[in-house]
Amino acid sequence: QVQLVESGGGLAQPGGSLRLSCAASGSIFNINTMGWYRQAPGKQRELVATITSRGSTNYADSVKGRFTISRDNAKNTVYLQMNSLKPEDTAVYYCNARRLLPTKAVEHWGQGTQVTVSS
């Protein structure tokens, strides 16, 4: 019902910047919280940042002050501006959308986009 397509990943140098985009389509009307998660090889998927429909944001301590999540409701798109990138930011970044239905919440995931930070 909801399709999420990430883009903007790639290779960046330490200290560089990337901007990730996630476009939502389908049954988007009940989407409440959207967010970005990442998973490095051999590690569990971890929360990076979330944003509610009201614009309230939450960040992992490791990215606070460096990453900014934003949401464009007109374009049904969530963004993640990543500045001051570090090698430890290297991971597959996944877009997440939490859709609130009358009796349950359903989470949707994008296919992921690779972010590699290396010199």
C-alpha positions in Angstrom: 0.0 0.0 0.0 2.9 2.3 0.6 6.0 2.4 -1.5 9.2 4.1 -0.3 12.0 4.9 -2.7 15.3 6.2 -1.3 17.9 8.1 -3.3 20.9 10.3 -2.8 23.3 7.8 -1.4 26.8 7.4 -2.6 30.4 8.0 -1.8 31.5 11.0 0.3 34.7 12.0 1.9 35.0 12.4 5.7 33.7 15.8 6.5 31.6 15.9 3.4 27.8 16.0 2.9 25.1 14.0 1.3 21.4 14.5 1.1 19.1 11.5 1.1 15.6 11.6 -0.2 12.7 9.2 0.3 9.6 9.5 -1.8 6.4 7.9 -0.6 3.6 6.8 -2.8 0.5 4.7 -2.5 -1.6 4.9 0.6 0.2 7.8 2.1 -2.7 9.6 3.9 -2.3 7.9 7.2 1.5 8.2 7.5 2.4 9.6 10.8 6.1 9.2 11.5 8.8 8.9 8.9 12.4 8.2 9.6 15.8 7.1 8.6 17.5 4.0 9.9 20.9 2.6 9.0 22.5 -0.8 9.1 26.2 -1.4 8.8 27.6 -4.9 7.9 27.5 -7.1 11.0 25.5 -4.6 13.0 21.8 -4.2 13.9 19.7 -1.7 12.2 19.7 1.5 14.2 17.5 4.6 14.3 19.1 7.7 12.8 16.3 10.2 12.9 12.5 10.4 12.8 10.0 13.1 12.1 6.3 13.2 12.8 3.6 14.7 10.7 3.7 17.7 13.0 7.4 18.2 12.4 8.7 16.9 15.7 12.1 15.4 15.2 14.2 12.9 17.1 17.9 12.1 16.5 20.3 9.4 17.5 23.0 10.9 19.7 25.6 9.9 17.2 24.3 12.1 14.5 22.9 15.0 16.6 24.2 18.3 15.3 25.4 16.8 12.0 22.2 15.4 10.4 18.9 17.1 9.8 15.7 15.3 8.9 12.9 17.2 7.2 9.6 16.5 5.5 7.9 18.0 2.5 4.2 17.0 2.8 3.4 18.5 -0.6 6.0 16.1 -2.3 5.4 13.2 0.1 9.1 13.1 0.7 11.3 13.0 3.7 14.9 14.1 3.5 18.1 13.5 5.5 20.8 16.1 5.2 24.0 14.6 6.4 26.9 16.9 7.1 30.3 16.4 8.7 30.2 12.8 7.6 32.4 10.3 9.4 33.6 6.9 8.2 31.4 5.3 10.9 28.4 6.7 9.1 29.0 4.2 6.4 25.9 2.0 6.1 22.8 1.2 4.1 20.3 3.8 5.0 16.6 2.8 5.0 13.6 5.0 4.9 10.8 4.1 7.2 7.2 5.2 7.3 4.8 4.4 10.1 1.2 4.3 9.0 -1.5 4.6 11.6 -4.6 2.5 10.8 -7.8 2.4 12.9 -6.6 -0.5 15.0 -3.0 -0.9 14.3 0.2 0.7 13.1 2.0 -0.6 10.0 5.6 0.1 9.2 7.0 0.3 5.7 10.5 0.2 4.5 12.4 1.3 1.5 14.9 -0.7 -0.4 17.8 1.1 1.1 20.5 3.3 -0.3 24.2 2.8 0.3 26.2 5.6 2.0 30.0 5.2 2.1 32.2 7.6 3.8 35.8 7.1 2.9 38.9 9.0 1.7 
